[in-house]
Amino acid sequence: MEFQIIRILFFATLSFIFAILSAPLLTNFLYKYKLGKKIRNSGMTPIFSKLHAHKAGTPTMGGILIWGTVLILILFFYLIGKFLPGDVLSYFNFLSRAETLLPLGALIASAVIGLFDDWLDVREKGVFGGGGLKLRHRLIIYTLIALIGALWFYFKLNWTIIHVPFFGNFEIGAWYIPIFIFIIVATSFSVNETDGLDGLAGGTLLIAFASYGVISFMEGRYDLAVFCAVIIGALLAFLWFNIPPARFYMGDTGAMSLGVTLGIIAMLTNNVFLLVFIGCIFLGESLSVILQVLSKKIRGKKLFLSSPIHHHFQAIGWPETKVVMRFWVIAGMGAVVGIIIFLLDKQI
């Protein structure tokens, strides 16, 4: 147990150091090639365009720092374990088929797709009408990634059970596949919608991964807990440069990949219902978008001044830092509630 705690703390620290030392290289690259955020003023989102006009030109694709750190560290220690099995560092390998292979694969696959989307956006490519992938394209991609994960869980891991806190496990058979897909798509969409203010997505994701890191540890999924720790360390380094005024933004390569990965970890720990609390900010953001769309279609007018809801609070006069820090507080309290439910549920 002590060794596992050492592993987790070691990797969180190593990940932070590696990422924060790598950040200047990434920043220079992004600025050199002018991979900056585009703030379009098409007339469809006048409030958003006005509030964020000053951010135009700030580099996006900062999510490379997070998933790049995870990929390099996990492969480095895997190779040490493979080619130097007697070395003390080989015991720090945390790449395992049962716990971290699928989250890693989903992280990298969705990160590459998100990177392509970011590139389309900054280069204003017209193949998709400019501005990167449209919402329907993203939802299709989320669904395809989720389908692969669902099939892996169902056929490879033989998972057909879903856990409901305080009520136990329920055998759902093949229904596991559509439920899995829904969770991954919903989580990915929600995280992507949250990525709109400096530090907002980074801070709330850090809280969510820390919570599932604790849950993974208490379930004895130590490799998965280490995996979460590496993401946490990288997110801390990212936040160092992303808090207002941001040096760079996460971009879809970060938000898309981390949203998919968070959903998969929630399913892998079989504590997906805790996402309602641990990911309460993500849930609220996506609900605000859905309600806004429904209100405009049914009532013919907006429910919020701007959506997602963090833009509404900006529009009524809250400073960006106030919105972000208050959302962090809410995310932290939601995570505490989620972990309390997890602990109480274990006692039953």
Backbone hydrogen bonds in HBPLUS format (Angstrom, degrees):
<---DONOR---> <-ACCEPTOR-->    atom                        ^
c    i                          cat <-CA-CA->   ^        H-A-AA   ^      H-
h    n   atom  resd res      DA  || num        DHA   H-A  angle D-A-AA Bond
n    s   type  num  typ     dist DA aas  dist angle  dist       angle   num
A0005-ILE N   A0001-MET O   3.07 MM   4  6.40 152.7  2.15 149.3 156.3     1
A0006-ILE N   A0002-GLU O   2.97 MM   4  6.26 154.6  2.04 146.8 154.0     2
A0007-ARG N   A0003-PHE O   2.87 MM   4  6.17 156.4  1.92 149.6 155.8     3
A0008-ILE N   A0004-GLN O   3.05 MM   4  6.29 162.7  2.08 147.2 150.8     4
A0009-LEU N   A0005-ILE O   3.00 MM   4  6.22 173.0  2.00 155.9 157.3     5
A0010-PHE N   A0006-ILE O   2.76 MM   4  5.78 156.5  1.81 150.5 158.3     6
A0011-PHE N   A0007-ARG O   2.93 MM   4  6.08 165.3  1.95 152.8 155.8     7
A0012-ALA N   A0008-ILE O   3.02 MM   4  6.17 155.9  2.08 148.6 155.5     8
A0013-THR N   A0009-LEU O   3.06 MM   4  6.16 160.5  2.10 144.9 149.9     9
A0014-LEU N   A0010-PHE O   2.82 MM   4  5.99 165.9  1.83 151.8 156.6    10
A0015-SER N   A0011-PHE O   2.85 MM   4  5.73 160.3  1.89 140.8 146.8    11
A0016-PHE N   A0012-ALA O   3.13 MM   4  6.25 155.4  2.20 137.3 143.7    12
A0017-ILE N   A0013-THR O   2.98 MM   4  6.24 167.8  1.99 156.4 159.1    13
A0018-PHE N   A0014-LEU O   2.86 MM   4  5.99 169.0  1.87 154.3 157.9    14
A0019-ALA N   A0015-SER O   2.92 MM   4  5.97 164.6  1.94 147.8 152.5    15
A0020-ILE N   A0016-PHE O   2.90 MM   4  5.97 163.0  1.93 152.1 157.0    16
A0021-LEU N   A0017-ILE O   3.06 MM   4  6.12 146.6  2.18 144.5 152.4    17
A0022-SER N   A0018-PHE O   3.02 MM   4  6.13 134.8  2.23 137.0 149.5    18
A0023-ALA N   A0019-ALA O   2.92 MM   4  5.98 133.7  2.14 145.1 156.1    19
A0025-LEU N   A0022-SER O   3.05 MM   3  5.50 123.2  2.39 110.7 124.4    20
A0026-LEU N   A0022-SER O   3.17 MM   4  6.53 159.0  2.22 153.7 160.1    21
A0027-THR N   A0023-ALA O   2.79 MM   4  5.98 165.1  1.81 160.9 165.5    22
A0028-ASN N   A0024-PRO O   2.93 MM   4  6.05 164.7  1.96 146.8 150.5    23
A0029-PHE N   A0025-LEU O   3.09 MM   4  6.27 155.3  2.15 143.1 149.9    24
A0030-LEU N   A0026-LEU O   2.91 MM   4  6.17 163.3  1.94 156.1 160.0    25
A0031-TYR N   A0027-THR O   2.94 MM   4  6.15 162.5  1.97 155.1 159.6    26
A0032-LYS N   A0028-ASN O   2.83 MM   4  5.83 154.3  1.90 143.2 151.4    27
A0033-TYR N   A0029-PHE O   3.13 MM   4  6.29 160.5  2.17 150.2 153.3    28
A0035-LEU N   A0030-LEU O   2.96 MM   5  5.25 172.6  1.97 158.6 160.0    29
A0034-LYS N   A0031-TYR O   3.16 MM   3  4.89 160.4  2.20  98.8 104.0    30
A0060-THR N   A0035-LEU O   3.03 MM  25  6.42 153.9  2.10 161.7 159.6    31
A0037-LYS N   A0058-THR O   2.77 MM  21  5.49 155.8  1.82 132.3 136.1    32
A0057-GLY N   A0037-LYS O   2.93 MM  20  5.07 169.6  1.94 144.1 147.5    33
A0049-SER N   A0045-THR O   3.02 MM   4  6.13 169.9  2.03 158.4 161.7    34
A0050-LYS N   A0046-PRO O   3.04 MM   4  6.12 153.9  2.11 141.5 148.0    35
A0051-LEU N   A0047-ILE O   2.99 MM   4  6.19 162.5  2.03 152.9 157.6    36
A0052-HIS N   A0048-PHE O   3.01 MM   4  6.09 145.8  2.13 152.6 161.2    37
A0055-LYS N   A0052-HIS O   3.01 MM   3  5.47 159.3  2.06 114.7 121.4    38
A0056-ALA N   A0053-ALA O   3.30 MM   3  5.80 169.5  2.32 115.1 118.1    39
A0058-THR N   A0055-LYS O   3.12 MM   3  5.84 167.5  2.14 140.4 142.9    40
A0249-TYR N   A0059-PRO O   2.81 MM 190  6.25 152.0  1.89 146.9 156.5    41
A0064-ILE N   A0061-MET O   3.16 MM   3  6.02 171.6  2.17 122.3 124.9    42
A0062-GLY N   A0249-TYR O   2.62 MM 187  5.21 140.6  1.77 165.7 163.0    43
A0065-LEU N   A0062-GLY O   3.03 MM   3  5.81 148.5  2.13 120.3 126.0    44
A0063-GLY N   A0250-MET O   2.84 MM 187  4.46 141.4  1.98 129.9 124.1    45
A0066-ILE N   A0063-GLY O   2.95 MM   3  5.26 130.3  2.21 104.2 116.9    46
A0067-TRP N   A0063-GLY O   3.15 MM   4  6.54 157.6  2.21 174.4 169.4    47
A0068-GLY N   A0064-ILE O   2.77 MM   4  5.30 143.6  1.90 137.8 149.2    48
A0069-THR N   A0065-LEU O   3.34 MM   4  6.00 148.6  2.45 118.9 126.2    49
A0070-VAL N   A0066-ILE O   3.14 MM   4  6.46 162.8  2.17 150.6 155.0    50
A0071-LEU N   A0067-TRP O   2.95 MM   4  6.07 166.6  1.97 147.1 150.6    51
A0072-ILE N   A0068-GLY O   3.00 MM   4  6.12 168.4  2.01 150.5 153.7    52
A0073-LEU N   A0069-THR O   3.05 MM   4  6.12 171.0  2.05 153.6 156.4    53
A0074-ILE N   A0070-VAL O   3.01 MM   4  6.05 165.0  2.03 152.5 157.2    54
A0075-LEU N   A0071-LEU O   3.08 MM   4  6.08 159.4  2.12 146.6 152.2    55
A0076-PHE N   A0072-ILE O   2.94 MM   4  5.95 154.5  2.00 144.7 152.5    56
A0077-PHE N   A0073-LEU O   3.16 MM   4  6.29 171.4  2.17 150.0 151.2    57
A0078-TYR N   A0074-ILE O   3.09 MM   4  6.06 139.4  2.26 132.0 143.4    58
A0079-LEU N   A0075-LEU O   2.93 MM   4  6.05 161.3  1.97 149.7 153.5    59
A0080-ILE N   A0076-PHE O   3.08 MM   4  6.34 150.2  2.17 142.1 150.5    60
A0081-GLY N   A0077-PHE O   3.09 MM   4  6.16 157.5  2.14 135.8 141.6    61
A0082-LYS N   A0078-TYR O   2.95 MM   4  6.20 137.9  2.13 140.8 153.1    62
A0083-PHE N   A0079-LEU O   2.89 MM   4  5.97 167.9  1.91 153.1 155.3    63
A0084-LEU N   A0080-ILE O   2.72 MM   4  5.13 143.4  1.85 137.2 146.5    64
A0087-ASP N   A0084-LEU O   3.03 MM   3  5.49 158.1  2.08 117.3 124.1    65
A0090-SER N   A0087-ASP O   2.94 MM   3  5.40 149.8  2.03 110.6 120.0    66
A0091-TYR N   A0088-VAL O   3.28 MM   3  5.87 156.7  2.33 111.6 117.2    67
A0092-PHE N   A0089-LEU O   2.94 MM   3  5.36 160.4  1.98 112.2 118.2    68
A0093-ASN N   A0090-SER O   3.30 MM   3  5.62 167.4  2.31 109.9 111.8    69
A0100-THR N   A0096-SER O   3.00 MM   4  5.39 141.6  2.15 136.4 148.3    70
A0101-LEU N   A0096-SER O   2.97 MM   5  5.79 140.7  2.12 158.8 152.5    71
A0104-LEU N   A0100-THR O   3.00 MM   4  5.94 157.2  2.05 144.1 150.9    72
A0105-GLY N   A0101-LEU O   2.91 MM   4  6.08 163.2  1.94 150.2 155.1    73
A0106-ALA N   A0102-LEU O   2.91 MM   4  6.07 164.6  1.93 157.8 161.5    74
A0107-LEU N   A0103-PRO O   2.89 MM   4  5.96 153.7  1.96 142.1 150.0    75
A0108-ILE N   A0104-LEU O   3.00 MM   4  6.24 168.0  2.02 158.2 159.3    76
A0109-ALA N   A0105-GLY O   2.96 MM   4  6.01 165.7  1.98 148.5 153.3    77
A0110-SER N   A0106-ALA O   3.02 MM   4  5.94 168.2  2.04 145.9 149.7    78
A0111-ALA N   A0107-LEU O   2.94 MM   4  5.92 140.6  2.10 135.6 147.5    79
A0112-VAL N   A0108-ILE O   2.96 MM   4  6.13 156.4  2.01 152.1 156.1    80
A0113-ILE N   A0109-ALA O   3.25 MM   4  6.52 159.1  2.30 144.1 149.5    81
A0114-GLY N   A0110-SER O   2.86 MM   4  6.01 156.8  1.92 143.1 150.2    82
A0115-LEU N   A0111-ALA O   2.79 MM   4  5.97 143.4  1.93 141.8 152.3    83
A0116-PHE N   A0112-VAL O   3.03 MM   4  6.33 151.0  2.12 143.3 150.2    84
A0117-ASP N   A0113-ILE O   3.00 MM   4  6.33 152.7  2.08 145.2 152.9    85
A0118-ASP N   A0114-GLY O   2.89 MM   4  6.17 156.1  1.94 147.0 153.0    86
A0119-TRP N   A0115-LEU O   2.93 MM   4  6.17 154.0  2.00 145.3 152.5    87
A0120-LEU N   A0116-PHE O   2.98 MM   4  6.26 157.1  2.03 149.1 154.6    88
A0121-ASP N   A0117-ASP O   3.02 MM   4  6.26 150.2  2.11 144.1 152.6    89
A0122-VAL N   A0118-ASP O   2.95 MM   4  6.26 169.4  1.96 160.5 160.2    90
A0123-ARG N   A0119-TRP O   3.02 MM   4  6.02 150.4  2.11 145.5 153.6    91
A0124-GLU N   A0120-LEU O   2.92 MM   4  5.69 105.2  2.49 129.4 144.5    92
A0125-LYS N   A0120-LEU O   3.07 MM   5  5.20 157.9  2.12 143.4 149.7    93
A0124-GLU N   A0121-ASP O   3.09 MM   3  5.00 151.6  2.17  98.5 107.1    94
A0130-GLY N   A0125-LYS O   2.99 MM   5  5.03 115.2  2.43 140.3 139.2    95
A0129-GLY N   A0126-GLY O   2.89 MM   3  4.42 164.5  1.91 102.7 103.8    96
A0137-HIS N   A0134-LYS O   3.01 MM   3  5.29 121.0  2.38 102.7 117.7    97
A0138-ARG N   A0134-LYS O   3.03 MM   4  6.41 158.4  2.08 155.8 162.3    98
A0139-LEU N   A0135-LEU O   2.92 MM   4  6.19 161.8  1.95 155.8 160.5    99
A0140-ILE N   A0136-ARG O   3.03 MM   4  6.19 152.4  2.11 141.0 148.1   100
A0141-ILE N   A0137-HIS O   3.02 MM   4  6.30 157.4  2.07 147.6 153.5   101
A0142-TYR N   A0138-ARG O   2.79 MM   4  6.08 165.9  1.81 158.4 162.2   102
A0143-THR N   A0139-LEU O   2.95 MM   4  6.05 156.2  2.00 141.6 148.3   103
A0144-LEU N   A0140-ILE O   2.97 MM   4  6.25 155.0  2.03 148.1 154.3   104
A0145-ILE N   A0141-ILE O   3.02 MM   4  6.26 168.1  2.03 158.3 160.6   105
A0146-ALA N   A0142-TYR O   2.86 MM   4  6.02 160.1  1.90 148.4 155.0   106
A0147-LEU N   A0143-THR O   2.79 MM   4  5.93 147.4  1.89 145.0 154.2   107
A0148-ILE N   A0144-LEU O   3.11 MM   4  6.40 157.6  2.17 147.7 152.1   108
A0149-GLY N   A0145-ILE O   3.10 MM   4  6.41 162.2  2.13 149.0 153.9   109
A0150-ALA N   A0146-ALA O   2.78 MM   4  5.98 155.2  1.84 149.1 156.6   110
A0151-LEU N   A0147-LEU O   2.93 MM   4  6.12 161.5  1.97 151.7 155.7   111
A0152-TRP N   A0148-ILE O   3.00 MM   4  6.18 150.1  2.09 144.1 152.7   112
A0153-PHE N   A0149-GLY O   2.95 MM   4  6.22 164.4  1.98 152.8 156.0   113
A0154-TYR N   A0150-ALA O   2.90 MM   4  6.04 163.4  1.93 149.2 154.3   114
A0155-PHE N   A0151-LEU O   2.86 MM   4  5.73 167.8  1.87 145.5 149.8   115
A0156-LYS N   A0152-TRP O   2.88 MM   4  5.03 135.9  2.08 124.8 138.8   116
A0157-LEU N   A0152-TRP O   3.09 MM   5  6.57 145.8  2.21 151.6 160.2   117
A0159-TRP N   A0153-PHE O   2.91 MM   6  5.51 173.5  1.91 142.1 143.2   118
A0172-ILE N   A0160-THR O   2.84 MM  12  5.68 167.0  1.86 169.5 173.8   119
A0162-ILE N   A0170-PHE O   3.03 MM   8  5.43 158.3  2.08 145.8 150.6   120
A0170-PHE N   A0162-ILE O   2.90 MM   8  5.43 151.7  1.98 143.4 152.4   121
A0164-VAL N   A0168-GLY O   2.93 MM   4  5.45 176.1  1.93 151.2 151.7   122
A0167-PHE N   A0164-VAL O   2.96 MM   3  5.44 158.5  2.01 135.8 141.5   123
A0168-GLY N   A0164-VAL O   3.00 MM   4  5.45 129.0  2.27 167.7 161.4   124
A0175-TRP N   A0172-ILE O   3.10 MM   3  5.48 147.2  2.21 140.6 137.1   125
A0176-TYR N   A0173-GLY O   3.12 MM   3  6.02 167.6  2.14 121.2 125.0   126
A0177-ILE N   A0174-ALA O   3.13 MM   3  5.86 150.3  2.22 117.8 122.6   127
A0179-ILE N   A0175-TRP O   3.19 MM   4  6.32 163.7  2.22 154.6 159.6   128
A0180-PHE N   A0176-TYR O   2.86 MM   4  5.89 156.8  1.92 146.2 152.8   129
A0181-ILE N   A0177-ILE O   3.02 MM   4  6.27 163.4  2.05 153.8 158.0   130
A0182-PHE N   A0178-PRO O   2.93 MM   4  6.11 161.2  1.97 146.6 151.5   131
A0183-ILE N   A0179-ILE O   3.01 MM   4  6.24 162.7  2.04 152.0 156.1   132
A0184-ILE N   A0180-PHE O   3.07 MM   4  6.31 167.8  2.08 157.3 159.8   133
A0185-VAL N   A0181-ILE O   2.96 MM   4  6.08 171.0  1.97 156.6 159.5   134
A0186-ALA N   A0182-PHE O   2.85 MM   4  5.88 163.7  1.88 150.4 155.8   135
A0187-THR N   A0183-ILE O   2.91 MM   4  5.98 161.2  1.94 147.3 152.8   136
A0188-SER N   A0184-ILE O   2.93 MM   4  6.01 164.8  1.95 149.5 154.1   137
A0189-PHE N   A0185-VAL O   2.94 MM   4  6.03 167.3  1.96 150.4 154.3   138
A0190-SER N   A0186-ALA O   2.95 MM   4  6.01 159.3  1.99 144.2 150.4   139
A0191-VAL N   A0187-THR O   2.96 MM   4  6.13 164.9  1.99 153.3 156.6   140
A0192-ASN N   A0188-SER O   3.04 MM   4  6.15 160.2  2.08 147.3 153.3   141
A0193-GLU N   A0189-PHE O   3.01 MM   4  6.27 149.1  2.10 145.9 154.0   142
A0194-THR N   A0190-SER O   3.07 MM   4  6.31 139.6  2.24 140.7 151.6   143
A0194-THR N   A0191-VAL O   3.10 MM   3  5.03 124.7  2.42  93.2 107.8   144
A0195-ASP N   A0191-VAL O   3.23 MM   4  6.49 133.1  2.46 144.4 155.3   145
A0196-GLY N   A0194-THR O   2.80 MM   2  5.67 122.2  2.14 116.3  99.2   146
A0200-LEU N   A0197-LEU O   3.11 MM   3  5.41 163.1  2.14 123.1 128.2   147
A0203-GLY N   A0199-GLY O   3.03 MM   4  5.81 160.6  2.07 136.7 142.2   148
A0204-THR N   A0200-LEU O   3.14 MM   4  6.25 168.9  2.16 151.7 155.1   149
A0205-LEU N   A0201-ALA O   2.87 MM   4  5.84 155.1  1.93 149.0 156.3   150
A0206-LEU N   A0202-GLY O   3.01 MM   4  6.09 151.7  2.09 140.3 148.2   151
A0207-ILE N   A0203-GLY O   3.16 MM   4  6.43 158.3  2.21 145.4 150.0   152
A0208-ALA N   A0204-THR O   3.06 MM   4  6.27 156.4  2.12 141.8 148.3   153
A0209-PHE N   A0205-LEU O   2.86 MM   4  6.07 171.2  1.87 161.0 161.9   154
A0210-ALA N   A0206-LEU O   2.93 MM   4  6.00 152.5  2.01 145.0 153.3   155
A0211-SER N   A0207-ILE O   3.01 MM   4  6.17 151.5  2.09 142.3 149.7   156
A0212-TYR N   A0208-ALA O   3.04 MM   4  6.39 162.1  2.08 151.7 155.7   157
A0213-GLY N   A0209-PHE O   2.78 MM   4  5.87 132.4  2.01 136.6 150.4   158
A0214-VAL N   A0210-ALA O   3.01 MM   4  6.31 151.1  2.10 145.1 151.0   159
A0215-ILE N   A0211-SER O   3.04 MM   4  6.37 160.4  2.08 146.8 152.3   160
A0216-SER N   A0212-TYR O   2.87 MM   4  5.89 157.8  1.91 137.1 143.5   161
A0217-PHE N   A0213-GLY O   2.99 MM   4  6.16 157.7  2.04 144.0 150.0   162
A0218-MET N   A0214-VAL O   3.00 MM   4  6.24 161.0  2.03 151.8 156.6   163
A0219-GLU N   A0215-ILE O   3.00 MM   4  6.20 130.5  2.25 141.4 154.6   164
A0219-GLU N   A0216-SER O   3.22 MM   3  5.11 134.1  2.44  92.9 105.5   165
A0221-ARG N   A0216-SER O   2.85 MM   5  5.00 149.0  1.94 162.8 154.8   166
A0220-GLY N   A0217-PHE O   3.02 MM   3  5.14 156.7  2.08 104.2 111.5   167
A0225-ALA N   A0221-ARG O   2.99 MM   4  6.28 148.4  2.09 146.2 156.1   168
A0226-VAL N   A0222-TYR O   2.93 MM   4  6.20 152.5  2.01 147.3 154.0   169
A0227-PHE N   A0223-ASP O   2.91 MM   4  6.17 154.0  1.98 143.6 151.2   170
A0228-CYS N   A0224-LEU O   2.96 MM   4  6.26 155.1  2.03 146.9 152.5   171
A0229-ALA N   A0225-ALA O   2.95 MM   4  6.21 147.1  2.06 139.0 148.8   172
A0230-VAL N   A0226-VAL O   2.91 MM   4  6.27 148.9  2.01 153.7 161.1   173
A0231-ILE N   A0227-PHE O   3.20 MM   4  6.53 159.1  2.25 145.9 151.1   174
A0232-ILE N   A0228-CYS O   2.86 MM   4  6.13 154.0  1.93 148.0 155.9   175
A0233-GLY N   A0229-ALA O   2.93 MM   4  6.18 162.4  1.96 150.1 153.6   176
A0234-ALA N   A0230-VAL O   3.05 MM   4  6.26 162.3  2.08 148.9 153.5   177
A0235-LEU N   A0231-ILE O   2.82 MM   4  6.00 152.5  1.90 148.2 156.5   178
A0236-LEU N   A0232-ILE O   2.90 MM   4  6.16 150.5  1.99 150.2 157.9   179
A0237-ALA N   A0233-GLY O   3.19 MM   4  6.49 157.1  2.24 144.7 150.0   180
A0238-PHE N   A0234-ALA O   2.88 MM   4  6.13 154.7  1.94 145.2 153.2   181
A0239-LEU N   A0235-LEU O   2.83 MM   4  6.03 157.1  1.88 148.4 153.9   182
A0240-TRP N   A0236-LEU O   3.11 MM   4  6.37 140.3  2.28 140.0 150.1   183
A0240-TRP N   A0237-ALA O   3.18 MM   3  5.12 125.9  2.49  93.1 106.9   184
A0241-PHE N   A0238-PHE O   3.09 MM   3  5.57 136.5  2.29 108.0 118.2   185
A0242-ASN N   A0238-PHE O   2.91 MM   4  5.99 124.0  2.23 137.1 153.3   186
A0243-ILE N   A0239-LEU O   3.01 MM   4  5.61 147.4  2.12 148.0 144.7   187
A0247-ARG N   A0241-PHE O   2.69 MM   6  5.35 172.6  1.70 172.7 175.0   188
A0254-GLY N   A0251-GLY O   3.12 MM   3  5.57 148.7  2.22 107.5 116.0   189
A0255-ALA N   A0251-GLY O   2.98 MM   4  6.26 172.5  1.99 162.1 160.3   190
A0256-MET N   A0252-ASP O   2.87 MM   4  5.18 149.7  1.96 128.5 138.6   191
A0258-LEU N   A0254-GLY O   2.94 MM   4  5.95 165.4  1.97 152.8 157.5   192
A0259-GLY N   A0255-ALA O   2.97 MM   4  5.89 149.8  2.06 140.6 149.0   193
A0260-VAL N   A0256-MET O   3.10 MM   4  6.27 165.0  2.12 149.2 152.8   194
A0261-THR N   A0257-SER O   2.98 MM   4  6.12 162.6  2.01 145.7 151.1   195
A0262-LEU N   A0258-LEU O   2.89 MM   4  5.93 155.9  1.95 141.5 147.8   196
A0263-GLY N   A0259-GLY O   3.16 MM   4  6.36 162.6  2.19 147.4 151.4   197
A0264-ILE N   A0260-VAL O   3.06 MM   4  6.35 155.6  2.12 148.9 155.8   198
A0265-ILE N   A0261-THR O   2.94 MM   4  6.16 158.4  1.98 152.1 157.7   199
A0266-ALA N   A0262-LEU O   2.98 MM   4  6.21 153.2  2.05 147.1 154.6   200
A0267-MET N   A0263-GLY O   3.09 MM   4  6.39 149.2  2.19 143.0 150.7   201
A0268-LEU N   A0264-ILE O   2.77 MM   4  5.97 152.8  1.84 147.4 156.2   202
A0269-THR N   A0265-ILE O   2.96 MM   4  6.10 149.6  2.06 148.1 153.4   203
A0271-ASN N   A0266-ALA O   3.06 MM   5  5.50 157.3  2.12 167.5 169.8   204
A0270-ASN N   A0267-MET O   3.00 MM   3  4.79 145.1  2.13  95.3 106.2   205
A0274-LEU N   A0271-ASN O   3.24 MM   3  5.69 149.0  2.35 106.9 115.4   206
A0275-LEU N   A0272-VAL O   3.03 MM   3  5.56 160.5  2.06 112.4 118.8   207
A0276-VAL N   A0273-PHE O   3.31 MM   3  5.95 159.8  2.35 112.0 116.3   208
A0277-PHE N   A0274-LEU O   3.00 MM   3  5.51 139.6  2.17 110.8 120.3   209
A0278-ILE N   A0274-LEU O   2.82 MM   4  6.02 169.0  1.83 166.6 163.6   210
A0279-GLY N   A0275-LEU O   2.74 MM   4  4.87 144.9  1.86 120.5 131.1   211
A0280-CYS N   A0277-PHE O   3.23 MM   3  4.83 151.0  2.32 110.7 105.4   212
A0283-LEU N   A0279-GLY O   2.96 MM   4  6.26 159.7  2.00 157.2 163.6   213
A0284-GLY N   A0280-CYS O   2.91 MM   4  6.10 160.5  1.95 146.1 151.2   214
A0285-GLU N   A0281-ILE O   2.88 MM   4  6.09 156.2  1.94 151.9 158.2   215
A0286-SER N   A0282-PHE O   3.08 MM   4  6.30 168.8  2.10 152.3 154.5   216
A0287-LEU N   A0283-LEU O   2.97 MM   4  6.10 159.4  2.01 150.3 156.8   217
A0288-SER N   A0284-GLY O   3.01 MM   4  6.12 149.8  2.11 140.7 148.4   218
A0289-VAL N   A0285-GLU O   3.23 MM   4  6.58 148.6  2.34 143.5 151.1   219
A0290-ILE N   A0286-SER O   3.01 MM   4  6.31 164.0  2.04 152.6 156.5   220
A0291-LEU N   A0287-LEU O   2.82 MM   4  5.98 166.9  1.84 154.5 158.1   221
A0292-GLN N   A0288-SER O   2.95 MM   4  5.98 147.5  2.06 135.5 144.6   222
A0293-VAL N   A0289-VAL O   3.04 MM   4  6.28 160.6  2.07 151.0 155.1   223
A0294-LEU N   A0290-ILE O   2.97 MM   4  6.21 166.0  1.99 152.4 156.4   224
A0295-SER N   A0291-LEU O   2.86 MM   4  5.90 156.4  1.91 144.3 151.2   225
A0296-LYS N   A0292-GLN O   3.06 MM   4  6.28 157.4  2.11 146.6 151.9   226
A0297-LYS N   A0293-VAL O   3.05 MM   4  6.27 150.5  2.13 146.1 154.4   227
A0298-ILE N   A0294-LEU O   2.80 MM   4  5.87 162.5  1.83 154.1 158.9   228
A0299-ARG N   A0295-SER O   2.75 MM   4  5.20 143.1  1.88 131.6 143.9   229
A0300-GLY N   A0296-LYS O   3.17 MM   4  4.38 124.4  2.49  96.7 108.5   230
A0311-HIS N   A0308-PRO O   2.95 MM   3  5.86 146.6  2.06 127.8 134.9   231
A0312-HIS N   A0309-ILE O   3.01 MM   3  4.92 125.2  2.32  93.3 108.2   232
A0313-PHE N   A0309-ILE O   3.21 MM   4  6.63 154.9  2.28 153.3 157.3   233
A0314-GLN N   A0310-HIS O   3.22 MM   4  6.48 149.8  2.32 136.6 144.8   234
A0315-ALA N   A0311-HIS O   2.88 MM   4  6.08 153.8  1.95 143.0 150.2   235
A0316-ILE N   A0312-HIS O   3.07 MM   4  6.44 137.4  2.26 145.3 156.0   236
A0318-TRP N   A0313-PHE O   3.02 MM   5  5.64 154.7  2.09 160.8 152.9   237
A0317-GLY N   A0314-GLN O   3.00 MM   3  5.29 158.2  2.05 109.0 115.2   238
A0322-LYS N   A0319-PRO O   3.04 MM   3  5.30 122.9  2.38 103.1 117.4   239
A0323-VAL N   A0319-PRO O   3.16 MM   4  6.56 159.9  2.21 157.5 162.6   240
A0324-VAL N   A0320-GLU O   3.02 MM   4  6.27 170.8  2.02 157.4 159.4   241
A0325-MET N   A0321-THR O   2.95 MM   4  6.02 172.0  1.96 150.2 152.8   242
A0326-ARG N   A0322-LYS O   3.02 MM   4  5.99 156.6  2.07 145.1 151.6   243
A0327-PHE N   A0323-VAL O   2.97 MM   4  6.11 152.4  2.05 147.3 155.2   244
A0328-TRP N   A0324-VAL O   2.89 MM   4  6.20 145.7  2.01 145.2 155.6   245
A0329-VAL N   A0325-MET O   3.03 MM   4  6.30 154.9  2.10 141.5 147.3   246
A0330-ILE N   A0326-ARG O   3.01 MM   4  6.31 160.3  2.05 147.0 151.7   247
A0331-ALA N   A0327-PHE O   2.86 MM   4  6.04 161.4  1.90 147.8 153.4   248
A0332-GLY N   A0328-TRP O   2.80 MM   4  6.04 155.5  1.86 151.6 158.5   249
A0333-MET N   A0329-VAL O   2.97 MM   4  6.24 160.0  2.01 151.8 156.4   250
A0334-GLY N   A0330-ILE O   2.87 MM   4  6.08 158.4  1.92 151.1 157.7   251
A0335-ALA N   A0331-ALA O   2.92 MM   4  6.10 152.5  2.00 145.1 152.4   252
A0336-VAL N   A0332-GLY O   3.01 MM   4  6.28 152.6  2.08 144.3 151.5   253
A0337-VAL N   A0333-MET O   3.03 MM   4  6.31 161.1  2.07 150.0 154.4   254
A0338-GLY N   A0334-GLY O   2.93 MM   4  6.20 155.9  1.99 145.7 152.8   255
A0339-ILE N   A0335-ALA O   2.93 MM   4  6.21 158.6  1.98 153.1 157.5   256
A0340-ILE N   A0336-VAL O   2.93 MM   4  6.14 157.5  1.98 150.7 157.3   257
A0341-ILE N   A0337-VAL O   2.96 MM   4  6.21 161.8  2.00 152.1 156.5   258
A0342-PHE N   A0338-GLY O   2.99 MM   4  6.24 154.0  2.06 142.3 149.9   259
A0343-LEU N   A0339-ILE O   2.90 MM   4  6.17 159.0  1.95 151.7 156.3   260
A0344-LEU N   A0340-ILE O   2.87 MM   4  6.10 164.1  1.89 155.8 160.3   261
A0345-ASP N   A0341-ILE O   2.85 MM   4  5.90 156.1  1.91 147.4 154.5   262
A0346-LYS N   A0342-PHE O   3.10 MM   4  6.34 142.7  2.24 141.0 150.2   263
A0347-GLN N   A0344-LEU O   3.09 MM   3  5.29 139.2  2.26 100.4 111.9   264
A0348-ILE N   A0345-ASP O   3.23 MM   3  5.48 152.3  2.31 103.2 111.1   265
